[in-house]
């Protein structure tokens, strides 16, 4: 699928940066998040990127960094006929969703940058942090302060939702969001028994790649429910609980998903 139809959902700087990144790509490899971020940095004459370069890495270092989006990406999406990694395509599709939720349409270059950098394992974030995942949160905070004018409250959950919506469609993502809210309510009242069918419903809708954070929470909550509120077959429930708990541990969670609705708070 060619995603260049999304150009109308971005401001001029953002859409031009994606176009230029695709045109500059002279190799057979797919367009990735680092390519678009580098193009954005070079086109933006606001001067704010210089502060990022001083704290993290300049465009020369970003360009030659030995990084790439995850190798599992096959690149089923295109921009101006140039193949893209799945990470890159998801970031581009997520940016208009984030912008709409923050009432910042069309999606500005700042929101595109946040979405490109939202993946700690993506080439863009790895290039700027010199592959030091510990600095990822600091990087996102500085990008928000410099280009958005404040911190987006609930950014982690907003990115999780937007990436999931980009991958599997907003209608399905909204249904999962509704179920997740109900699950949070049950967690607050410590209703382990009622959480079991809800977790199974969520896990029937998504897999690990759709929404790793929600998938992990559902698995861990299912494990808790089966352990402390088993049904008639205790041995089978404990076996399923162990399997669910092990599955949850395969995901690095960004944090508790029970935060406030995302919004920008100026400094």
C-alpha positions in Angstrom: 0.0 0.0 0.0 1.3 3.5 -0.9 0.8 5.8 2.0 1.6 9.0 0.2 -2.2 9.7 0.2 -1.7 10.7 3.8 0.3 13.8 2.7 -2.8 15.9 3.1 -3.0 15.0 6.8 0.5 16.6 7.5 1.7 20.2 7.5 4.0 21.3 4.7 7.2 20.7 6.6 6.2 17.1 7.7 5.0 16.0 4.3 8.0 17.5 2.5 10.4 15.8 4.9 8.8 12.4 4.1 8.9 13.2 0.4 12.6 14.2 0.5 13.6 11.2 2.5 12.0 8.9 -0.1 13.6 10.7 -3.0 17.1 10.7 -1.4 17.0 7.0 -0.7 19.4 5.6 -3.3 19.7 2.0 -2.0 17.4 -1.0 -2.2 16.8 -1.0 1.5 13.4 0.2 2.8 12.9 3.7 4.0 13.1 3.8 7.8 12.4 6.1 10.7 16.0 7.4 10.8 15.8 8.5 7.1 12.7 10.6 7.7 14.0 12.1 11.0 17.2 13.1 9.3 15.3 14.7 6.5 13.1 16.6 9.0 16.1 17.9 10.9 17.8 19.2 7.8 14.6 20.9 6.5 13.6 22.5 9.8 15.3 25.9 10.0 13.8 26.9 13.4 17.2 26.2 15.0 15.7 24.1 17.8 17.2 20.9 16.5 20.7 22.3 17.4 19.8 21.8 21.1 19.0 18.2 20.4 22.2 17.8 18.5 24.2 19.2 21.4 22.6 16.9 23.9 22.4 13.8 21.7 23.7 13.5 18.2 24.1 15.8 15.2 22.9 15.0 11.6 26.3 13.7 10.5 26.3 11.2 13.4 22.7 10.3 12.8 23.4 9.7 9.1 26.3 7.3 9.6 25.0 5.5 12.7 24.9 1.7 12.4 21.3 1.3 13.2 18.1 0.1 11.5 14.5 -0.5 12.3 13.9 -4.1 13.6 15.1 -6.6 11.0 11.7 -8.5 11.2 10.2 -5.6 9.3 9.4 -6.7 5.8 8.2 -3.4 4.4 4.7 -3.9 3.0 4.1 -0.2 2.7 5.4 2.5 0.3 5.8 6.2 0.0 6.3 7.6 -3.5 6.9 3.9 -4.6 9.7 3.5 -2.1 9.3 0.6 0.2 9.1 1.4 4.0 9.8 -0.6 7.1 6.7 -1.5 9.1 8.0 0.6 12.0 8.3 3.6 9.7 4.8 3.1 8.2 3.3 2.7 11.6 4.9 6.0 12.8 3.6 7.8 9.8 0.1 6.5 10.1 0.0 7.1 13.9 1.1 10.8 13.6 -2.3 12.1 12.3 -4.1 10.1 15.0 -2.0 11.7 17.7 -2.5 15.1 16.2 -6.3 14.7 16.1 -6.4 13.6 19.7 -4.3 16.7 20.7 -6.3 19.0 18.4 -3.2 19.8 16.4 -4.4 19.0 12.9 -3.0 18.8 10.3 -0.2 16.8 12.0 2.8 19.1 12.5 6.4 18.1 12.0 6.8 18.0 15.8 4.2 15.3 16.2 5.8 13.3 13.3 9.1 13.6 15.1 7.6 12.3 18.4 6.0 9.3 16.5 9.2 8.5 14.7 11.1 8.6 18.0 8.5 6.8 20.1 9.9 3.4 19.4 13.1 2.9 21.6 14.1 0.1 19.2 13.6 2.2 16.1 16.5 3.5 14.0 15.6 7.1 14.7 15.7 6.8 18.5 18.8 4.6 18.4 20.7 7.0 16.2 20.0 10.0 18.4 20.7 8.2 21.6 23.8 6.4 20.4 21.9 3.1 21.0 21.5 4.0 24.7 18.0 3.0 25.5 18.3 4.6 29.0 18.2 8.1 27.3 15.1 7.5 25.3 12.7 9.1 27.9 15.0 12.1 28.2 15.1 12.5 24.4 11.3 12.4 24.1 10.9 14.9 26.8 13.3 17.4 25.2 11.6 17.0 21.8 8.3 17.8 23.4 9.5 20.8 25.2 11.4 22.3 22.2 8.9 21.6 19.5 5.5 21.3 21.1 6.0 23.8 23.9 5.2 21.5 26.8 4.9 17.9 27.9 2.2 15.6 26.6 0.6 14.1 29.7 0.0 10.4 29.1 2.3 10.3 26.1 3.3 6.6 26.5 -0.3 5.5 26.5 -1.2 7.9 23.6 1.6 6.4 21.5 0.6 2.9 22.4 -3.0 3.5 21.4 -2.0 5.4 18.2 0.5 2.8 17.1 -2.1 0.1 17.7 -4.8 2.0 15.8 -2.4 2.5 12.9 -1.6 -1.2 12.8 -5.1 -2.7 13.2 -7.6 0.1 12.6 -9.1 2.6 15.0 -12.4 0.8 15.4 -10.7 -2.3 16.8 -8.3 -0.2 18.8 -11.2 1.7 20.4 -12.9 -1.5 21.4 -9.7 -2.8 23.0 -9.4 0.6 24.7 -13.0 0.2 26.1 -12.2 -3.3 27.4 -8.9 -2.1 28.9 -10.7 0.6 30.8 -13.1 -2.0 32.2 -10.1 -4.2 33.1 -8.5 -1.3 35.0 -11.7 -0.8 37.0 -11.7 -4.5 38.0 -8.1 -4.3 38.9 -8.9 -1.3 41.2 -11.6 -3.3 43.0 -9.4 -6.4 43.1 -12.1 -8.5 41.3 -9.9 -11.3 40.0 -12.8 -13.6 39.0 -14.4 -11.1 36.8 -11.1 -10.1 35.1 -10.6 -13.6 33.7 -13.2 -13.6 30.9 -12.4 -9.9 30.1 -8.7 -10.7 29.7 -9.5 -13.6 27.5 -11.7 -11.4 25.4 -8.9 -8.9 25.0 -6.4 -11.6 24.1 -8.8 -13.0 21.5 -8.8 -9.6 19.7 -5.0 -8.8 19.7 -1.7 -10.5 19.6 1.7 -9.3 20.9 2.5 -7.4 17.7 -0.8 -5.5 17.6 -0.4 -3.8 21.0 2.4 -5.2 23.2 1.6 -3.1 26.3 -2.1 -4.1 26.4 -1.3 -7.7 25.5 1.2 -7.9 28.4 -1.3 -6.3 30.9 -4.0 -8.7 29.8 -1.7 -11.7 30.2 -0.4 -10.7 33.6 -3.9 -9.9 34.9 -5.2 -13.2 33.6 -2.3 -15.0 35.4 -3.3 -13.2 38.6 -7.0 -14.0 38.2 -6.4 -17.7 37.5 -4.0 -18.0 40.5 -6.2 -16.3 43.1 -9.6 -17.1 41.8 -9.3 -20.6 40.1 -12.2 -22.4 38.6 -13.1 -26.1 39.1 -9.9 -27.4 37.5 -7.2 -25.9 39.6 -4.2 -27.7 37.9 -5.3 -26.5 34.5 -5.8 -23.0 35.7 -2.4 -22.8 37.3 -0.9 -24.2 34.1 -2.6 -21.5 32.1 -1.6 -18.8 34.6 2.1 -19.8 34.3 1.9 -19.6 30.6 0.2 -16.2 30.7 2.7 -14.9 33.2 5.7 -16.0 31.0 4.0 -14.3 28.0 3.7 -11.1 29.9 7.3 -11.1 30.9 8.4 -11.1 27.2 7.2 -7.5 26.8 8.9 -4.5 28.2 6.1 -2.4 29.6 6.5 1.4 29.5 4.4 1.8 32.6 0.9 1.6 34.1 -1.7 2.4 31.5 -4.1 4.0 33.9 -3.0 7.6 33.3 -5.1 10.6 32.4 -6.3 11.5 29.0 -3.3 12.8 26.9 -3.0 16.6 26.7 -0.2 19.1 26.3 0.9 21.0 29.4 3.0 24.0 28.6 6.1 24.7 30.6 
